[in-house]
Amino acid sequence: MRAARLLPAAFGAVALAHLGALLAGSSVALVTKPALMPLLAAWVLVRGGPRLLAGALLFGCGGDTLLQAGGDVPFLLGIASFAAGHVCYLVLCSRHGTPAGARTRGLAAGYGAAWLGTVVLLWPDLEAGLRVPVALYSLLLVTMALWATRTLPLAAAGGALFVVSDTLIATGVADWPQAPAAQFWIMLTYLGAQLLLAEGLLRSAEARSAEARSTEARSAESAEGGGRPPGPSGDERGRQPRTASRASTMPKP
């Protein structure tokens, strides 16, 4: 479909315009930021992807827009919108991912240590009203990133990038020293995270659907084969006339 080709191109163009505006300090960044996730969501729907995946991206758009407003209340509403998106991702990873195993438990220890260490370091420098919300949100974030490792590597990389991006935001909220062009790096890692999550989960959903269709087809074939009425085989049916013919030529006692 034409839209399936045009939408990724449009997303790429708007993303480049946004990142360039951030480097240039242009107000164009304020206009382009809210347009990014709707383009990805439309691309997911055009490809026949799960509506829940499109919903996760649109919740990301809500968070992007609210964080631009500034202030504690918009910030809290923004992370609530992102949190809703992470819940969508968790559901999708549970539906289309593999069961948790030893590898997942090992990664859980790593993500858990990273979460705890970050919260402990940031806690004294965060405003009192932001400490608990940031800690809870970051716990949900690392859980999503962990669950993404149960799907394709693309989604797993996206989850990890999301952790990096939001950690950069948290250090800014805590007034830690920032790298040059901090907003550029935040958005670069964020856009990469959302794109990789969308593509990885979309492929996982497509693979699961294909597997389900194949299973249904095999079940239908098995049901058709098992539904045939019992009777003589072709060889037996072929032998019956010849046996009868030979019997008719035998002399009667």
C-alpha positions as CSV (number, residue, x, y, z in Angstrom):
1,M,0.0,0.0,0.0
2,R,1.1,3.5,-0.8
3,A,0.4,4.8,2.7
4,A,2.6,2.1,4.2
5,R,5.5,3.6,2.3
6,L,4.6,7.3,2.8
7,L,4.0,7.2,6.5
8,P,7.5,6.0,7.5
9,A,9.0,8.6,5.1
10,A,6.8,11.3,6.7
11,F,7.9,10.2,10.2
12,G,11.5,10.3,9.2
13,A,11.2,13.8,7.7
14,V,9.4,15.2,10.8
15,A,11.8,13.5,13.1
16,L,14.8,15.1,11.3
17,A,13.1,18.4,11.3
18,H,12.4,18.1,15.0
19,L,16.0,17.1,15.9
20,G,17.4,19.8,13.7
21,A,15.2,22.4,15.4
22,L,16.4,21.2,18.8
23,L,20.0,21.7,17.8
24,A,19.2,25.1,16.3
25,G,17.1,26.2,19.3
26,S,14.1,26.8,16.9
27,S,10.5,26.9,18.0
28,V,9.7,24.5,15.2
29,A,10.5,21.8,17.7
30,L,7.3,22.7,19.6
31,V,5.2,22.0,16.5
32,T,6.9,18.9,15.2
33,K,7.1,17.0,18.5
34,P,3.3,16.3,18.9
35,A,3.2,15.1,15.3
36,L,5.7,12.3,15.6
37,M,3.8,9.6,17.5
38,P,0.5,9.9,15.5
39,L,2.5,9.2,12.4
40,L,3.9,6.0,13.9
41,A,0.5,5.0,15.2
42,A,-1.1,5.5,11.7
43,W,1.7,3.4,10.2
44,V,1.0,0.6,12.7
45,L,-2.7,0.7,11.8
46,V,-2.1,0.8,8.0
47,R,0.0,-2.4,8.4
48,G,-2.8,-4.1,10.2
49,G,-1.0,-4.0,13.6
50,P,-2.7,-4.2,17.0
51,R,-4.8,-1.2,18.0
52,L,-3.2,-1.5,21.5
53,L,0.2,-0.7,19.9
54,A,-1.2,2.4,18.2
55,G,-2.8,3.3,21.5
56,A,0.6,3.1,23.3
57,L,2.1,5.4,20.7
58,L,-0.7,7.9,21.1
59,F,-0.3,7.9,24.8
60,G,3.3,8.8,24.1
61,C,2.0,11.7,22.0
62,G,0.1,12.8,25.1
63,G,3.2,12.7,27.2
64,D,5.2,14.6,24.6
65,T,2.7,17.4,24.5
66,L,2.2,17.7,28.2
67,L,6.0,17.7,29.0
68,Q,6.3,20.7,26.7
69,A,4.1,22.8,28.9
70,G,6.5,22.9,31.8
71,G,5.6,22.9,35.5
72,D,5.0,20.1,38.0
73,V,1.4,19.4,37.2
74,P,1.9,19.0,33.4
75,F,5.0,16.9,34.2
76,L,3.0,14.5,36.4
77,L,0.2,14.3,33.8
78,G,2.8,13.6,31.1
79,I,4.4,10.7,33.0
80,A,0.9,9.4,33.7
81,S,0.3,9.4,29.9
82,F,3.6,7.6,29.3
83,A,2.7,5.1,32.0
84,A,-0.5,4.2,30.3
85,G,1.6,3.6,27.1
86,H,3.9,1.3,29.0
87,V,0.9,-0.7,30.3
88,C,-0.1,-1.2,26.7
89,Y,3.4,-2.4,25.8
90,L,3.3,-4.8,28.8
91,V,0.1,-6.3,27.6
92,L,1.4,-6.7,24.1
93,C,4.7,-8.3,25.3
94,S,2.7,-10.7,27.4
95,R,0.5,-11.6,24.4
96,H,3.1,-11.9,21.7
97,G,6.3,-12.7,23.7
98,T,7.8,-16.0,24.9
99,P,7.3,-17.3,28.5
100,A,9.7,-15.8,31.1
101,G,12.7,-18.0,31.7
102,A,16.1,-18.0,33.3
103,R,17.3,-15.3,30.9
104,T,14.4,-13.1,31.9
105,R,15.2,-13.6,35.6
106,G,18.8,-12.7,35.0
107,L,17.9,-9.5,33.2
108,A,15.4,-8.7,35.9
109,A,18.2,-8.5,38.4
110,G,20.1,-6.1,36.2
111,Y,17.2,-3.9,35.5
112,G,16.2,-4.0,39.1
113,A,19.6,-2.9,40.3
114,A,19.7,-0.1,37.7
115,W,16.3,1.1,38.9
116,L,17.2,1.0,42.6
117,G,20.5,2.7,42.1
118,T,19.0,5.5,39.9
119,V,16.2,6.2,42.4
120,V,18.6,6.3,45.4
121,L,20.9,8.7,43.6
122,L,18.1,11.0,42.3
123,W,15.9,11.0,45.4
124,P,17.6,13.8,47.4
125,D,17.6,16.1,44.4
126,L,14.0,15.7,43.4
127,E,11.2,17.9,44.7
128,A,9.3,16.2,47.5
129,G,6.1,16.0,45.4
130,L,7.9,14.3,42.5
131,R,9.9,11.6,44.4
132,V,7.3,8.9,44.7
133,P,5.7,9.4,41.2
134,V,9.1,9.3,39.6
135,A,10.1,6.2,41.5
136,L,6.8,4.4,40.6
137,Y,6.9,5.5,37.0
138,S,10.5,4.4,36.6
139,L,9.7,1.0,38.1
140,L,6.9,0.5,35.5
141,L,9.4,1.7,32.8
142,V,12.0,-0.9,33.6
143,T,9.4,-3.6,33.9
144,M,8.2,-2.8,30.4
145,A,11.8,-2.8,29.2
146,L,12.3,-6.2,30.8
147,W,9.1,-7.7,29.3
148,A,10.2,-6.4,25.9
149,T,13.2,-8.8,26.1
150,R,10.7,-11.6,25.8
151,T,9.9,-10.5,22.2
152,L,12.1,-9.7,19.3
153,P,15.5,-8.1,19.8
154,L,14.2,-4.9,18.1
155,A,11.6,-4.4,20.8
156,A,14.2,-5.3,23.6
157,A,16.5,-2.6,22.2
158,G,13.6,-0.2,22.1
159,G,12.8,-0.8,25.8
160,A,16.4,-0.3,26.8
161,L,16.6,3.0,24.8
162,F,13.4,4.2,26.5
163,V,15.1,3.7,29.9
164,V,18.1,5.7,28.7
165,S,15.9,8.5,27.4
166,D,13.7,8.8,30.5
167,T,16.8,8.7,32.8
168,L,18.2,11.7,31.0
169,I,14.9,13.5,31.6
170,A,15.0,12.6,35.3
171,T,18.5,13.9,35.7
172,G,17.3,17.2,34.3
173,V,14.3,17.3,36.6
174,A,16.7,16.7,39.5
175,D,18.9,19.7,38.2
176,W,21.9,17.5,37.6
177,P,24.5,18.9,35.2
178,Q,23.4,18.2,31.6
179,A,25.4,17.4,28.5
180,P,25.4,19.9,25.6
181,A,22.2,19.7,23.5
182,A,20.6,17.5,26.2
183,Q,17.1,17.8,24.6
184,F,18.5,16.5,21.3
185,W,19.9,13.3,23.0
186,I,16.7,12.8,24.9
187,M,14.6,12.9,21.8
188,L,17.1,10.9,19.7
189,T,17.0,8.0,22.1
190,Y,13.2,8.4,22.6
191,L,12.4,8.3,18.9
192,G,14.7,5.3,18.5
193,A,12.9,3.6,21.4
194,Q,9.4,4.1,20.1
195,L,10.3,3.1,16.5
196,L,12.1,-0.1,17.7
197,L,9.3,-1.0,20.0
198,A,6.7,-0.4,17.3
199,E,8.5,-2.4,14.7
200,G,9.5,-5.2,17.1
201,L,6.0,-5.7,18.6
202,L,4.4,-5.4,15.1
203,R,6.6,-8.2,13.8
204,S,6.0,-10.3,16.9
205,A,2.2,-9.9,16.5
206,E,2.5,-10.8,12.8
207,A,4.5,-13.9,13.6
208,R,2.0,-15.0,16.2
209,S,-0.9,-14.4,13.8
210,A,0.9,-16.4,11.1
211,E,1.6,-19.2,13.6
212,A,-2.1,-19.2,14.7
213,R,-3.3,-19.4,11.1
214,S,-0.9,-22.3,10.4
215,T,-2.2,-24.2,13.5
216,E,-5.8,-23.6,12.4
217,A,-5.0,-24.9,8.9
218,R,-3.4,-28.0,10.3
219,S,-6.3,-28.6,12.6
220,A,-8.8,-28.2,9.8
221,E,-6.9,-30.7,7.6
222,S,-6.7,-33.2,10.5
223,A,-10.4,-32.8,11.1
224,E,-11.2,-33.4,7.5
225,G,-9.0,-36.5,7.4
226,G,-10.5,-37.8,10.6
227,G,-14.1,-37.2,9.4
228,R,-14.0,-39.7,6.5
229,P,-16.3,-42.6,7.0
230,P,-14.6,-46.0,7.6
231,G,-14.5,-48.3,4.6
232,P,-12.2,-50.5,2.6
233,S,-9.1,-49.0,1.2
234,G,-8.5,-48.5,-2.5
235,D,-6.5,-51.7,-2.8
236,E,-9.2,-53.7,-1.0
237,R,-11.9,-52.1,-3.2
238,G,-9.7,-53.0,-6.3
239,R,-9.4,-56.6,-5.1
240,Q,-13.0,-57.2,-4.5
241,P,-14.3,-57.4,-8.1
242,R,-11.4,-59.7,-9.1
243,T,-12.2,-62.0,-6.2
244,A,-15.8,-62.1,-7.2
245,S,-14.9,-62.8,-10.8
246,R,-12.7,-65.6,-9.9
247,A,-15.4,-67.1,-7.7
248,S,-17.9,-67.0,-10.5
249,T,-15.7,-69.2,-12.7
250,M,-15.1,-71.9,-10.1
251,P,-17.1,-75.1,-10.8
252,K,-20.0,-75.7,-8.5
253,P,-19.9,-78.8,-6.4
